[in-house]
Amino acid sequence: MGGNRMSNNAVNDDVDPTDGRNESLNERMDRNWNEMMQELRVTQTGVQIFTGFLLTIAFQQRFGQLTTFQLRVYLVLVVAAVFTTALGLAPVSVHRSLFRMGAKMIIV
């Protein structure tokens, strides 16, 4: 496992002692991780709402009046939204497996 770990010197070189934060390396990594997770949560929520909206369109009365082109565009958008949702959820499982392996510095 030693090959997967980043050296402390490489991480410490990135620390700016004049930024006013008095935090340890672990505290800094935890803060960075929490910021990344918050950004991911915001993105996931938006994509899931958009996907749900696209899926409800099919139940509208005028959906049957779509042209072939409009229907194809709709289906492409649904597939893209579902794919994007899956990609947005994938980091959760990747995080769990990598985090248990002690790769926190590499992930963050």
C-alpha positions as CSV (number, residue, x, y, z in Angstrom):
1,M,0.0,0.0,0.0
2,G,3.0,2.3,0.4
3,G,3.1,2.9,-3.3
4,N,-0.4,4.5,-3.4
5,R,0.4,7.0,-0.7
6,M,1.5,10.5,-1.5
7,S,4.6,11.7,0.4
8,N,4.0,14.2,3.2
9,N,6.6,16.6,1.7
10,A,4.6,16.8,-1.6
11,V,1.4,17.7,0.4
12,N,3.2,20.0,2.8
13,D,4.7,21.9,-0.1
14,D,1.2,23.0,-1.0
15,V,0.4,24.5,2.4
16,D,0.5,28.3,2.6
17,P,1.5,29.3,6.1
18,T,0.3,32.8,5.6
19,D,-3.3,32.0,4.8
20,G,-4.4,32.4,8.4
21,R,-5.4,28.8,9.0
22,N,-3.8,26.9,11.8
23,E,-4.7,23.4,10.9
24,S,-2.9,20.1,10.8
25,L,-2.5,18.1,7.6
26,N,-5.4,15.8,8.6
27,E,-7.6,18.8,9.4
28,R,-6.8,20.4,6.0
29,M,-7.5,17.1,4.2
30,D,-10.8,16.7,6.0
31,R,-11.8,20.3,5.1
32,N,-10.9,19.8,1.5
33,W,-12.8,16.5,1.4
34,N,-15.9,18.1,2.9
35,E,-15.8,21.0,0.4
36,M,-15.6,18.5,-2.5
37,M,-18.5,16.4,-1.1
38,Q,-20.6,19.5,-0.7
39,E,-20.0,20.5,-4.3
40,L,-20.9,17.0,-5.5
41,R,-24.1,17.0,-3.4
42,V,-25.2,20.2,-5.1
43,T,-24.5,18.8,-8.5
44,Q,-26.2,15.5,-7.8
45,T,-29.4,17.2,-6.6
46,G,-29.6,19.4,-9.7
47,V,-29.1,16.5,-12.0
48,Q,-31.6,14.3,-10.2
49,I,-34.3,17.1,-10.3
50,F,-33.6,17.6,-14.1
51,T,-33.8,13.8,-14.7
52,G,-37.1,13.6,-12.8
53,F,-38.5,16.5,-14.8
54,L,-37.6,14.9,-18.0
55,L,-39.2,11.6,-17.0
56,T,-42.5,13.3,-16.1
57,I,-42.8,14.9,-19.6
58,A,-43.8,11.5,-21.0
59,F,-47.0,11.5,-18.9
60,Q,-48.2,14.8,-20.3
61,Q,-51.2,14.8,-22.8
62,R,-49.3,16.6,-25.6
63,F,-46.4,14.0,-25.5
64,G,-48.2,12.0,-28.2
65,Q,-48.1,15.0,-30.5
66,L,-44.3,15.1,-30.7
67,T,-42.7,14.8,-34.1
68,T,-40.2,12.0,-34.7
69,F,-37.3,14.5,-34.3
70,Q,-38.7,15.9,-31.1
71,L,-39.1,12.4,-29.7
72,R,-35.6,11.4,-30.6
73,V,-34.2,14.6,-29.0
74,Y,-36.3,13.8,-25.8
75,L,-34.9,10.2,-25.7
76,V,-31.4,11.4,-26.1
77,L,-31.9,13.9,-23.3
78,V,-33.3,11.2,-21.0
79,V,-30.5,8.8,-21.7
80,A,-27.9,11.6,-21.1
81,A,-29.6,12.7,-17.9
82,V,-29.7,9.1,-16.6
83,F,-26.1,8.6,-17.5
84,T,-25.1,11.8,-15.8
85,T,-27.0,10.8,-12.7
86,A,-25.1,7.5,-12.7
87,L,-21.8,9.3,-13.1
88,G,-22.7,11.6,-10.3
89,L,-23.4,8.7,-7.9
90,A,-20.4,6.7,-8.9
91,P,-17.9,8.7,-6.7
92,V,-19.8,7.5,-3.6
93,S,-18.8,3.9,-4.1
94,V,-15.3,4.8,-5.3
95,H,-14.9,6.9,-2.2
96,R,-15.9,4.1,0.1
97,S,-13.5,1.6,-1.4
98,L,-10.5,4.0,-1.7
99,F,-11.1,5.6,1.7
100,R,-11.0,2.2,3.4
101,M,-7.6,1.6,1.7
102,G,-6.1,4.7,3.4
103,A,-5.8,6.7,0.2
104,K,-7.2,9.9,1.7
105,M,-4.3,12.1,0.5
106,I,-4.6,10.8,-3.0
107,I,-8.3,11.3,-3.2
108,V,-8.3,14.8,-1.9
